[in-house]
Amino acid sequence: MNTSAESQVAALMREGDQLAQSGQAISAAVRWHKVLELEPDFPPALNHLAMQAMQRGDLSQARDLLQRAVAAAPDYTMAHANLSRVHSALGDSDAALVQINAAIRAEPVAWGVHVEKARLLEERGNMRGAAASYSSAMTYMPEAARQAPELQPLIEHAQRLVTENRAQLREFLMSRMGDLLRTGSPRQLERFQHSLDVVTGRRDMALSKPLTLPFPRLPSIPIFHREDFDWAPAVEAAYPDMLRELQSLLEEQAEFVPYVEMSHYEPKGQFAPLDRNPDWGAYYFWKSGKLDEEHARRCPKTVAALMDHAPMCTVPDRAPVTFFSALKPGTHIAPHHGATNTRLTVHMPLIIPPDCALRVGGETHVWKPGELVMFDDTILHEAWNNSDRLRVVLIFDVWHPMLTPLERELVTHTIQGMLDYNGRDTMGEL
């Protein structure tokens, strides 16, 4: 087709589209037929005329036109999808599936063709296949479509079918592994159970997302087992002393400063409600690597337990950061990611009223007074106090147990170098 013909075709297609949109179907068809006089197998014109034939109930003509379109343009997604609908209307579900699969191959992320395939499979009674196609459709569906009121019945139906199928898959898999599952302890089966939860849609895969200093090849473990840390019993043994020292501070109305104090250059984001807000208060023992001598004097056994037993991160002018963390009633710390996975965050629960919890990567942990909890804070996590009383935990950081002594030194020097290079006031928490 020469340049002049191409221009004529483009103009006629524009006119046809405009006429069709204004309800002038006959005039639009005239334009598309003129296109075919210039280019006999022009796929968009064939597709438009086929849709008009479908509306008239002339399925045979629609099929013939669309077959010409896909022969001329094998990757024309819309023509394959429309041909699938024509075959379905003609009662040929096998041919309909062939065409919808061709549409998916041409454009795998087009959510609508996955819905069409799910519908075809559902009509054939293949509920597992339909659920898989609905799942693909939901994966590729943009947020605007998800929120569209007219699509809510479809979305609810798809979600229901996917959920039912995942539950059936879980039951099927569990039935095949019953004997194996009975041979393992809960601890031995924990990782597998989490894997099964991900496969069957009960939880998302927990992934670390360090904001400042990522350290590759460390596993993304949301919450660690305290029994795996040989120093933990010695710190836990100090729980009664820590609690007494905390209670003395509260009785004396010691000052807890707002934990969140955003710099002017930092976007507040999810922390905006807590910025300089005493609802989340801190009583620091170490801040930016410096010991608060007065606070240490008032809580000597708390400080001694950490200094003597906990492998706290130490970076000059940066770490450790250790404090009593007080969360007032009704306060929620929004989901967020921490700075580096070279450390673990540790909580020593001290005052724990009901309706308080920590969630890390989809795992919800209810604090137990005196029992340490270690977690990777670069995995999305949040905490809340839905009670009517104060919640207090001691927070400190320790080196990730998989880091070697050499790696710890290298991380320390890297952080110091980043601070010197970027400026000590330009970096957030680390």
C-alpha beads as a LAMMPS data file, in Angstrom:
LAMMPS data file: protein, C-alpha beads

430 atoms
429 bonds

1 atom types
1 bond types

-500.0 500.0 xlo xhi
-500.0 500.0 ylo yhi
-500.0 500.0 zlo zhi

Masses

1 110.0

Atoms # bond

1 1 1 0.000 0.000 0.000
2 1 1 1.492 3.319 -1.104
3 1 1 1.624 6.449 1.006
4 1 1 -1.463 7.970 -0.607
5 1 1 -3.506 4.825 0.014
6 1 1 -2.263 4.659 3.606
7 1 1 -3.446 8.222 4.191
8 1 1 -6.861 7.450 2.688
9 1 1 -7.211 4.318 4.829
10 1 1 -6.273 6.215 7.988
11 1 1 -8.765 8.990 7.199
12 1 1 -11.574 6.535 6.418
13 1 1 -10.911 4.585 9.625
14 1 1 -11.064 7.797 11.672
15 1 1 -14.318 8.792 10.007
16 1 1 -15.759 5.320 10.538
17 1 1 -14.848 5.339 14.229
18 1 1 -16.381 8.786 14.732
19 1 1 -19.585 7.814 12.924
20 1 1 -19.879 4.588 14.908
21 1 1 -19.422 6.460 18.178
22 1 1 -22.190 8.871 17.197
23 1 1 -24.564 5.996 16.422
24 1 1 -24.372 6.216 12.618
25 1 1 -23.652 2.535 12.031
26 1 1 -24.578 2.422 8.335
27 1 1 -22.402 5.405 7.449
28 1 1 -19.558 3.912 9.472
29 1 1 -19.880 0.622 7.583
30 1 1 -19.673 2.490 4.285
31 1 1 -16.306 3.937 5.344
32 1 1 -14.966 0.524 6.420
33 1 1 -16.054 -1.078 3.150
34 1 1 -14.215 1.680 1.289
35 1 1 -11.136 0.772 3.333
36 1 1 -11.437 -2.823 2.134
37 1 1 -11.618 -1.625 -1.453
38 1 1 -8.218 -0.037 -0.910
39 1 1 -6.808 -2.800 1.318
40 1 1 -8.937 -5.982 1.078
41 1 1 -7.655 -7.598 4.286
42 1 1 -7.183 -4.544 6.507
43 1 1 -7.700 -6.138 9.971
44 1 1 -9.299 -3.225 11.913
45 1 1 -11.915 -2.688 9.178
46 1 1 -12.682 -6.419 9.073
47 1 1 -13.006 -6.447 12.856
48 1 1 -15.416 -3.482 12.885
49 1 1 -17.606 -4.981 10.176
50 1 1 -17.608 -8.323 11.997
51 1 1 -18.865 -6.638 15.152
52 1 1 -21.694 -5.062 13.185
53 1 1 -22.539 -8.477 11.731
54 1 1 -22.636 -9.923 15.255
55 1 1 -25.037 -7.189 16.350
56 1 1 -27.301 -8.092 13.419
57 1 1 -27.137 -11.748 14.400
58 1 1 -25.227 -12.735 11.269
59 1 1 -22.688 -14.924 13.055
60 1 1 -21.502 -16.700 9.920
61 1 1 -20.493 -13.445 8.261
62 1 1 -18.863 -12.254 11.488
63 1 1 -16.855 -15.480 11.658
64 1 1 -15.718 -15.177 8.039
65 1 1 -14.636 -11.558 8.458
66 1 1 -12.714 -12.282 11.662
67 1 1 -11.005 -15.304 10.162
68 1 1 -9.727 -13.023 7.420
69 1 1 -8.575 -10.531 10.078
70 1 1 -6.564 -13.048 12.117
71 1 1 -5.105 -14.579 8.953
72 1 1 -3.857 -11.129 7.944
73 1 1 -2.707 -10.193 11.468
74 1 1 -1.950 -13.277 13.617
75 1 1 -1.126 -11.099 16.652
76 1 1 -4.324 -9.030 16.501
77 1 1 -5.617 -9.655 20.017
78 1 1 -9.019 -8.066 19.589
79 1 1 -9.829 -10.035 16.446
80 1 1 -8.899 -13.332 18.125
81 1 1 -11.012 -12.437 21.168
82 1 1 -13.993 -11.449 19.022
83 1 1 -13.653 -14.592 16.919
84 1 1 -13.678 -16.584 20.146
85 1 1 -16.981 -14.941 21.101
86 1 1 -18.446 -15.730 17.679
87 1 1 -17.436 -19.397 17.937
88 1 1 -18.920 -19.515 21.426
89 1 1 -22.194 -18.040 20.179
90 1 1 -22.215 -20.650 17.405
91 1 1 -21.822 -23.395 20.011
92 1 1 -18.259 -24.363 19.113
93 1 1 -16.505 -24.085 22.472
94 1 1 -13.372 -25.887 21.266
95 1 1 -12.821 -23.324 18.509
96 1 1 -13.646 -20.552 20.978
97 1 1 -10.886 -21.766 23.323
98 1 1 -8.394 -21.974 20.462
99 1 1 -9.040 -18.333 19.578
100 1 1 -8.997 -17.010 23.143
101 1 1 -5.685 -18.789 23.731
102 1 1 -4.366 -17.101 20.588
103 1 1 -5.513 -13.754 22.000
104 1 1 -3.666 -14.468 25.256
105 1 1 -0.489 -15.411 23.387
106 1 1 -0.714 -12.151 21.457
107 1 1 -1.225 -10.018 24.574
108 1 1 -0.653 -11.984 27.806
109 1 1 -1.305 -9.035 30.147
110 1 1 -4.701 -8.084 28.676
111 1 1 -6.946 -8.934 31.619
112 1 1 -10.150 -9.086 29.579
113 1 1 -9.058 -12.085 27.513
114 1 1 -8.314 -14.015 30.700
115 1 1 -11.848 -13.273 31.898
116 1 1 -13.199 -14.547 28.586
117 1 1 -11.180 -17.752 28.907
118 1 1 -12.399 -18.209 32.489
119 1 1 -15.992 -17.849 31.305
120 1 1 -15.490 -20.463 28.589
121 1 1 -13.877 -22.913 30.994
122 1 1 -16.571 -22.319 33.590
123 1 1 -19.248 -23.132 31.005
124 1 1 -17.443 -26.412 30.296
125 1 1 -17.348 -27.273 34.007
126 1 1 -13.570 -26.859 34.258
127 1 1 -13.626 -24.907 37.507
128 1 1 -9.927 -25.336 38.244
129 1 1 -8.959 -23.922 34.873
130 1 1 -11.507 -21.135 35.262
131 1 1 -10.062 -20.218 38.658
132 1 1 -6.554 -20.060 37.181
133 1 1 -7.758 -17.750 34.410
134 1 1 -9.673 -15.536 36.832
135 1 1 -6.539 -15.332 38.961
136 1 1 -4.545 -14.151 35.932
137 1 1 -7.246 -11.612 35.119
138 1 1 -7.103 -10.189 38.654
139 1 1 -3.310 -10.022 38.485
140 1 1 -3.363 -7.896 35.334
141 1 1 -6.482 -5.841 36.064
142 1 1 -5.568 -2.162 36.634
143 1 1 -6.701 -0.416 39.784
144 1 1 -9.191 1.777 37.920
145 1 1 -10.955 -1.334 36.636
146 1 1 -10.910 -2.902 40.098
147 1 1 -12.764 0.109 41.452
148 1 1 -15.331 0.344 38.639
149 1 1 -18.831 -0.250 40.091
150 1 1 -20.038 -2.111 37.005
151 1 1 -17.226 -4.668 37.375
152 1 1 -17.833 -5.480 41.038
153 1 1 -20.121 -8.493 40.379
154 1 1 -17.495 -9.971 38.047
155 1 1 -14.675 -9.300 40.520
156 1 1 -16.603 -10.794 43.429
157 1 1 -17.426 -13.886 41.374
158 1 1 -13.791 -14.262 40.300
159 1 1 -12.476 -13.847 43.842
160 1 1 -14.975 -16.361 45.183
161 1 1 -14.015 -18.964 42.599
162 1 1 -10.280 -18.392 43.138
163 1 1 -10.668 -18.661 46.925
164 1 1 -12.707 -21.856 46.666
165 1 1 -10.185 -23.392 44.283
166 1 1 -7.247 -22.536 46.539
167 1 1 -9.023 -24.108 49.511
168 1 1 -9.646 -27.255 47.471
169 1 1 -6.016 -27.287 46.342
170 1 1 -4.863 -27.026 49.953
171 1 1 -7.114 -29.901 51.001
172 1 1 -5.890 -31.974 48.038
173 1 1 -2.223 -31.370 48.855
174 1 1 -2.683 -31.974 52.576
175 1 1 -4.400 -35.293 51.874
176 1 1 -1.370 -36.440 49.868
177 1 1 1.084 -35.514 52.625
178 1 1 -0.806 -36.566 55.731
179 1 1 1.723 -39.186 56.814
180 1 1 4.688 -36.896 56.204
181 1 1 3.093 -34.035 58.094
182 1 1 2.521 -36.248 61.114
183 1 1 6.235 -37.030 61.348
184 1 1 7.347 -33.446 61.878
185 1 1 7.112 -31.040 64.796
186 1 1 5.469 -27.631 64.329
187 1 1 8.944 -26.054 64.201
188 1 1 10.120 -28.530 61.565
189 1 1 7.038 -27.907 59.444
190 1 1 6.887 -24.125 59.846
191 1 1 8.614 -23.145 56.604
192 1 1 6.662 -25.695 54.594
193 1 1 3.367 -24.530 56.109
194 1 1 4.228 -20.960 55.178
195 1 1 5.063 -22.111 51.649
196 1 1 1.703 -23.851 51.424
197 1 1 0.020 -20.702 52.727
198 1 1 1.593 -18.672 49.905
199 1 1 0.678 -21.230 47.237
200 1 1 -2.934 -21.363 48.406
201 1 1 -3.369 -17.612 48.902
202 1 1 -3.460 -17.497 52.690
203 1 1 -0.451 -15.194 52.922
204 1 1 1.811 -13.145 50.702
205 1 1 5.474 -13.937 50.247
206 1 1 7.327 -11.835 52.809
207 1 1 10.179 -9.960 51.142
208 1 1 12.670 -7.587 52.690
209 1 1 12.906 -4.099 51.244
210 1 1 15.778 -2.218 52.901
211 1 1 15.427 1.509 52.340
212 1 1 19.075 2.497 52.752
213 1 1 21.539 -0.389 52.928
214 1 1 20.462 -3.704 51.380
215 1 1 22.646 -6.722 52.079
216 1 1 22.018 -9.466 49.491
217 1 1 21.731 -13.196 50.169
218 1 1 20.277 -12.862 53.646
219 1 1 16.993 -14.778 53.951
220 1 1 13.750 -12.841 54.332
221 1 1 12.538 -14.198 57.668
222 1 1 9.798 -12.050 59.215
223 1 1 10.012 -13.253 62.825
224 1 1 12.893 -15.308 64.183
225 1 1 12.798 -17.956 66.905
226 1 1 14.181 -16.574 70.149
227 1 1 15.396 -20.071 71.054
228 1 1 18.003 -19.767 68.290
229 1 1 19.859 -16.926 70.029
230 1 1 22.182 -18.079 72.791
231 1 1 22.294 -14.623 74.367
232 1 1 18.515 -14.301 74.681
233 1 1 18.024 -16.139 78.031
234 1 1 20.452 -13.802 79.798
235 1 1 18.590 -10.726 78.541
236 1 1 15.205 -12.266 79.385
237 1 1 16.454 -12.981 82.907
238 1 1 16.678 -9.218 83.410
239 1 1 12.969 -8.751 82.632
240 1 1 11.855 -8.228 86.282
241 1 1 14.554 -5.589 86.786
242 1 1 13.683 -3.859 83.517
243 1 1 10.007 -3.769 84.443
244 1 1 10.750 -2.309 87.883
245 1 1 12.952 0.388 86.384
246 1 1 10.296 1.234 83.801
247 1 1 7.582 1.444 86.445
248 1 1 9.739 3.822 88.480
249 1 1 10.104 6.072 85.439
250 1 1 6.357 6.077 84.863
251 1 1 5.632 6.819 88.514
252 1 1 8.096 9.716 88.384
253 1 1 6.506 10.896 85.113
254 1 1 9.836 10.776 83.315
255 1 1 9.794 12.460 79.927
256 1 1 9.221 10.297 76.872
257 1 1 9.985 12.236 73.690
258 1 1 8.187 11.630 70.373
259 1 1 9.934 8.800 68.568
260 1 1 9.089 10.127 65.102
261 1 1 10.876 13.410 64.428
262 1 1 11.050 13.860 60.672
263 1 1 13.610 16.199 59.154
264 1 1 12.367 18.985 56.912
265 1 1 13.728 17.199 53.813
266 1 1 12.069 13.851 54.551
267 1 1 8.631 13.054 53.115
268 1 1 6.424 12.232 56.070
269 1 1 4.298 9.674 54.258
270 1 1 2.665 7.174 56.570
271 1 1 4.429 8.709 59.590
272 1 1 2.702 12.083 59.237
273 1 1 0.152 11.378 62.027
274 1 1 2.968 10.439 64.446
275 1 1 5.501 13.131 63.534
276 1 1 6.461 14.856 66.800
277 1 1 3.461 13.159 68.384
278 1 1 3.922 11.824 71.951
279 1 1 1.427 9.037 71.237
280 1 1 4.518 7.057 70.269
281 1 1 7.076 8.032 72.862
282 1 1 10.687 7.029 73.439
283 1 1 12.901 7.014 76.512
284 1 1 16.361 6.617 74.997
285 1 1 19.312 4.786 76.487
286 1 1 21.393 5.046 73.318
287 1 1 20.607 7.420 70.488
288 1 1 22.797 7.821 67.404
289 1 1 25.339 5.572 69.109
290 1 1 25.680 7.754 72.212
291 1 1 24.776 6.579 75.703
292 1 1 22.472 8.863 77.688
293 1 1 24.305 8.837 81.012
294 1 1 21.365 10.171 83.027
295 1 1 18.910 7.643 81.620
296 1 1 21.457 4.862 82.132
297 1 1 21.858 5.944 85.761
298 1 1 18.102 5.713 86.296
299 1 1 17.841 2.262 84.665
300 1 1 21.218 0.625 85.353
301 1 1 20.091 -2.994 85.172
302 1 1 18.349 -2.483 81.846
303 1 1 21.490 -0.977 80.356
304 1 1 23.766 -3.583 81.937
305 1 1 21.728 -6.479 80.542
306 1 1 22.111 -5.116 77.026
307 1 1 25.774 -4.164 77.354
308 1 1 26.728 -7.510 78.875
309 1 1 24.712 -9.886 76.703
310 1 1 23.115 -8.453 73.539
311 1 1 25.238 -8.253 70.343
312 1 1 23.969 -4.760 69.581
313 1 1 24.858 -3.024 66.346
314 1 1 27.571 -0.443 66.891
315 1 1 28.293 2.282 64.368
316 1 1 29.973 5.484 65.567
317 1 1 27.482 8.371 65.676
318 1 1 24.697 6.083 64.469
319 1 1 24.113 2.943 66.503
320 1 1 23.064 1.564 68.855
321 1 1 19.619 3.085 69.177
322 1 1 17.899 1.654 72.238
323 1 1 14.828 2.883 74.075
324 1 1 11.655 2.160 75.979
325 1 1 8.948 2.459 73.318
326 1 1 5.622 3.650 74.735
327 1 1 2.505 3.400 72.601
328 1 1 -0.516 5.221 73.973
329 1 1 -4.043 3.767 73.757
330 1 1 -5.537 3.767 70.271
331 1 1 -2.219 4.358 68.502
332 1 1 -1.328 2.589 65.264
333 1 1 2.144 2.530 63.717
334 1 1 1.431 2.286 59.994
335 1 1 3.057 -0.409 57.824
336 1 1 6.595 0.539 56.857
337 1 1 10.035 -0.817 55.924
338 1 1 13.263 -0.347 57.869
339 1 1 16.646 0.847 56.661
340 1 1 18.904 -2.207 56.515
341 1 1 18.626 -5.973 56.780
342 1 1 22.086 -6.228 58.347
343 1 1 20.382 -6.017 61.724
344 1 1 17.393 -7.459 63.521
345 1 1 15.047 -5.398 65.636
346 1 1 14.406 -6.867 69.076
347 1 1 11.485 -6.155 71.405
348 1 1 11.469 -6.957 75.101
349 1 1 7.761 -6.759 76.038
350 1 1 7.280 -5.048 79.393
351 1 1 3.743 -3.654 79.727
352 1 1 1.395 -5.457 77.356
353 1 1 -2.352 -4.842 77.687
354 1 1 -4.849 -6.807 75.580
355 1 1 -5.503 -5.903 71.926
356 1 1 -1.884 -5.038 71.167
357 1 1 0.170 -6.743 68.490
358 1 1 2.985 -6.601 65.975
359 1 1 2.572 -7.739 62.370
360 1 1 5.586 -8.521 60.181
361 1 1 5.145 -9.704 56.611
362 1 1 1.670 -11.026 57.272
363 1 1 2.622 -12.785 60.528
364 1 1 0.864 -11.380 63.578
365 1 1 2.738 -11.663 66.873
366 1 1 1.141 -10.941 70.237
367 1 1 3.804 -9.834 72.705
368 1 1 4.283 -11.872 75.872
369 1 1 5.872 -10.012 78.792
370 1 1 9.458 -11.104 79.283
371 1 1 9.771 -13.026 75.988
372 1 1 11.983 -11.437 73.352
373 1 1 10.815 -11.155 69.758
374 1 1 13.370 -10.675 66.978
375 1 1 12.285 -9.595 63.503
376 1 1 13.569 -8.204 60.228
377 1 1 12.203 -4.677 60.135
378 1 1 12.969 -4.284 56.422
379 1 1 9.959 -6.535 55.837
380 1 1 6.702 -4.571 55.851
381 1 1 5.615 -4.329 59.485
382 1 1 3.227 -2.443 61.729
383 1 1 2.126 -2.338 65.366
384 1 1 -0.952 -1.208 67.240
385 1 1 -2.376 -0.621 70.685
386 1 1 -6.145 -0.978 70.546
387 1 1 -6.474 -1.127 74.316
388 1 1 -7.260 1.635 76.800
389 1 1 -3.859 1.361 78.521
390 1 1 -0.231 2.166 77.767
391 1 1 1.897 -0.439 75.954
392 1 1 5.677 -0.404 76.520
393 1 1 8.441 -2.521 75.012
394 1 1 12.213 -2.138 75.126
395 1 1 13.576 -1.859 71.582
396 1 1 17.145 -2.534 70.524
397 1 1 18.948 -3.756 67.404
398 1 1 21.365 -6.665 67.062
399 1 1 23.521 -7.773 64.184
400 1 1 21.897 -10.194 61.767
401 1 1 23.118 -13.609 62.944
402 1 1 24.274 -14.619 59.450
403 1 1 26.745 -11.740 59.150
404 1 1 30.361 -12.742 59.695
405 1 1 32.640 -10.604 61.893
406 1 1 34.306 -9.296 58.739
407 1 1 30.949 -8.387 57.212
408 1 1 29.957 -6.526 60.377
409 1 1 33.099 -4.418 60.121
410 1 1 32.516 -3.784 56.437
411 1 1 28.912 -2.727 57.093
412 1 1 30.075 -0.391 59.856
413 1 1 32.619 1.262 57.559
414 1 1 30.070 1.455 54.738
415 1 1 27.538 3.262 56.911
416 1 1 30.188 5.674 58.165
417 1 1 31.304 6.284 54.600
418 1 1 27.744 6.949 53.440
419 1 1 27.299 9.440 56.265
420 1 1 30.548 11.231 55.449
421 1 1 29.813 11.276 51.727
422 1 1 26.147 12.301 51.851
423 1 1 26.236 14.414 54.999
424 1 1 25.130 13.303 58.424
425 1 1 21.926 15.311 58.311
426 1 1 20.765 14.008 54.947
427 1 1 20.155 10.389 55.871
428 1 1 17.290 9.004 57.861
429 1 1 17.391 6.234 60.395
430 1 1 20.005 3.514 59.974

Bonds

1 1 1 2
2 1 2 3
3 1 3 4
4 1 4 5
5 1 5 6
6 1 6 7
7 1 7 8
8 1 8 9
9 1 9 10
10 1 10 11
11 1 11 12
12 1 12 13
13 1 13 14
14 1 14 15
15 1 15 16
16 1 16 17
17 1 17 18
18 1 18 19
19 1 19 20
20 1 20 21
21 1 21 22
22 1 22 23
23 1 23 24
24 1 24 25
25 1 25 26
26 1 26 27
27 1 27 28
28 1 28 29
29 1 29 30
30 1 30 31
31 1 31 32
32 1 32 33
33 1 33 34
34 1 34 35
35 1 35 36
36 1 36 37
37 1 37 38
38 1 38 39
39 1 39 40
40 1 40 41
41 1 41 42
42 1 42 43
43 1 43 44
44 1 44 45
45 1 45 46
46 1 46 47
47 1 47 48
48 1 48 49
49 1 49 50
50 1 50 51
51 1 51 52
52 1 52 53
53 1 53 54
54 1 54 55
55 1 55 56
56 1 56 57
57 1 57 58
58 1 58 59
59 1 59 60
60 1 60 61
61 1 61 62
62 1 62 63
63 1 63 64
64 1 64 65
65 1 65 66
66 1 66 67
67 1 67 68
68 1 68 69
69 1 69 70
70 1 70 71
71 1 71 72
72 1 72 73
73 1 73 74
74 1 74 75
75 1 75 76
76 1 76 77
77 1 77 78
78 1 78 79
79 1 79 80
80 1 80 81
81 1 81 82
82 1 82 83
83 1 83 84
84 1 84 85
85 1 85 86
86 1 86 87
87 1 87 88
88 1 88 89
89 1 89 90
90 1 90 91
91 1 91 92
92 1 92 93
93 1 93 94
94 1 94 95
95 1 95 96
96 1 96 97
97 1 97 98
98 1 98 99
99 1 99 100
100 1 100 101
101 1 101 102
102 1 102 103
103 1 103 104
104 1 104 105
105 1 105 106
106 1 106 107
107 1 107 108
108 1 108 109
109 1 109 110
110 1 110 111
111 1 111 112
112 1 112 113
113 1 113 114
114 1 114 115
115 1 115 116
116 1 116 117
117 1 117 118
118 1 118 119
119 1 119 120
120 1 120 121
121 1 121 122
122 1 122 123
123 1 123 124
124 1 124 125
125 1 125 126
126 1 126 127
127 1 127 128
128 1 128 129
129 1 129 130
130 1 130 131
131 1 131 132
132 1 132 133
133 1 133 134
134 1 134 135
135 1 135 136
136 1 136 137
137 1 137 138
138 1 138 139
139 1 139 140
140 1 140 141
141 1 141 142
142 1 142 143
143 1 143 144
144 1 144 145
145 1 145 146
146 1 146 147
147 1 147 148
148 1 148 149
149 1 149 150
150 1 150 151
151 1 151 152
152 1 152 153
153 1 153 154
154 1 154 155
155 1 155 156
156 1 156 157
157 1 157 158
158 1 158 159
159 1 159 160
160 1 160 161
161 1 161 162
162 1 162 163
163 1 163 164
164 1 164 165
165 1 165 166
166 1 166 167
167 1 167 168
168 1 168 169
169 1 169 170
170 1 170 171
171 1 171 172
172 1 172 173
173 1 173 174
174 1 174 175
175 1 175 176
176 1 176 177
177 1 177 178
178 1 178 179
179 1 179 180
180 1 180 181
181 1 181 182
182 1 182 183
183 1 183 184
184 1 184 185
185 1 185 186
186 1 186 187
187 1 187 188
188 1 188 189
189 1 189 190
190 1 190 191
191 1 191 192
192 1 192 193
193 1 193 194
194 1 194 195
195 1 195 196
196 1 196 197
197 1 197 198
198 1 198 199
199 1 199 200
200 1 200 201
201 1 201 202
202 1 202 203
203 1 203 204
204 1 204 205
205 1 205 206
206 1 206 207
207 1 207 208
208 1 208 209
209 1 209 210
210 1 210 211
211 1 211 212
212 1 212 213
213 1 213 214
214 1 214 215
215 1 215 216
216 1 216 217
217 1 217 218
218 1 218 219
219 1 219 220
220 1 220 221
221 1 221 222
222 1 222 223
223 1 223 224
224 1 224 225
225 1 225 226
226 1 226 227
227 1 227 228
228 1 228 229
229 1 229 230
230 1 230 231
231 1 231 232
232 1 232 233
233 1 233 234
234 1 234 235
235 1 235 236
236 1 236 237
237 1 237 238
238 1 238 239
239 1 239 240
240 1 240 241
241 1 241 242
242 1 242 243
243 1 243 244
244 1 244 245
245 1 245 246
246 1 246 247
247 1 247 248
248 1 248 249
249 1 249 250
250 1 250 251
251 1 251 252
252 1 252 253
253 1 253 254
254 1 254 255
255 1 255 256
256 1 256 257
257 1 257 258
258 1 258 259
259 1 259 260
260 1 260 261
261 1 261 262
262 1 262 263
263 1 263 264
264 1 264 265
265 1 265 266
266 1 266 267
267 1 267 268
268 1 268 269
269 1 269 270
270 1 270 271
271 1 271 272
272 1 272 273
273 1 273 274
274 1 274 275
275 1 275 276
276 1 276 277
277 1 277 278
278 1 278 279
279 1 279 280
280 1 280 281
281 1 281 282
282 1 282 283
283 1 283 284
284 1 284 285
285 1 285 286
286 1 286 287
287 1 287 288
288 1 288 289
289 1 289 290
290 1 290 291
291 1 291 292
292 1 292 293
293 1 293 294
294 1 294 295
295 1 295 296
296 1 296 297
297 1 297 298
298 1 298 299
299 1 299 300
300 1 300 301
301 1 301 302
302 1 302 303
303 1 303 304
304 1 304 305
305 1 305 306
306 1 306 307
307 1 307 308
308 1 308 309
309 1 309 310
310 1 310 311
311 1 311 312
312 1 312 313
313 1 313 314
314 1 314 315
315 1 315 316
316 1 316 317
317 1 317 318
318 1 318 319
319 1 319 320
320 1 320 321
321 1 321 322
322 1 322 323
323 1 323 324
324 1 324 325
325 1 325 326
326 1 326 327
327 1 327 328
328 1 328 329
329 1 329 330
330 1 330 331
331 1 331 332
332 1 332 333
333 1 333 334
334 1 334 335
335 1 335 336
336 1 336 337
337 1 337 338
338 1 338 339
339 1 339 340
340 1 340 341
341 1 341 342
342 1 342 343
343 1 343 344
344 1 344 345
345 1 345 346
346 1 346 347
347 1 347 348
348 1 348 349
349 1 349 350
350 1 350 351
351 1 351 352
352 1 352 353
353 1 353 354
354 1 354 355
355 1 355 356
356 1 356 357
357 1 357 358
358 1 358 359
359 1 359 360
360 1 360 361
361 1 361 362
362 1 362 363
363 1 363 364
364 1 364 365
365 1 365 366
366 1 366 367
367 1 367 368
368 1 368 369
369 1 369 370
370 1 370 371
371 1 371 372
372 1 372 373
373 1 373 374
374 1 374 375
375 1 375 376
376 1 376 377
377 1 377 378
378 1 378 379
379 1 379 380
380 1 380 381
381 1 381 382
382 1 382 383
383 1 383 384
384 1 384 385
385 1 385 386
386 1 386 387
387 1 387 388
388 1 388 389
389 1 389 390
390 1 390 391
391 1 391 392
392 1 392 393
393 1 393 394
394 1 394 395
395 1 395 396
396 1 396 397
397 1 397 398
398 1 398 399
399 1 399 400
400 1 400 401
401 1 401 402
402 1 402 403
403 1 403 404
404 1 404 405
405 1 405 406
406 1 406 407
407 1 407 408
408 1 408 409
409 1 409 410
410 1 410 411
411 1 411 412
412 1 412 413
413 1 413 414
414 1 414 415
415 1 415 416
416 1 416 417
417 1 417 418
418 1 418 419
419 1 419 420
420 1 420 421
421 1 421 422
422 1 422 423
423 1 423 424
424 1 424 425
425 1 425 426
426 1 426 427
427 1 427 428
428 1 428 429
429 1 429 430
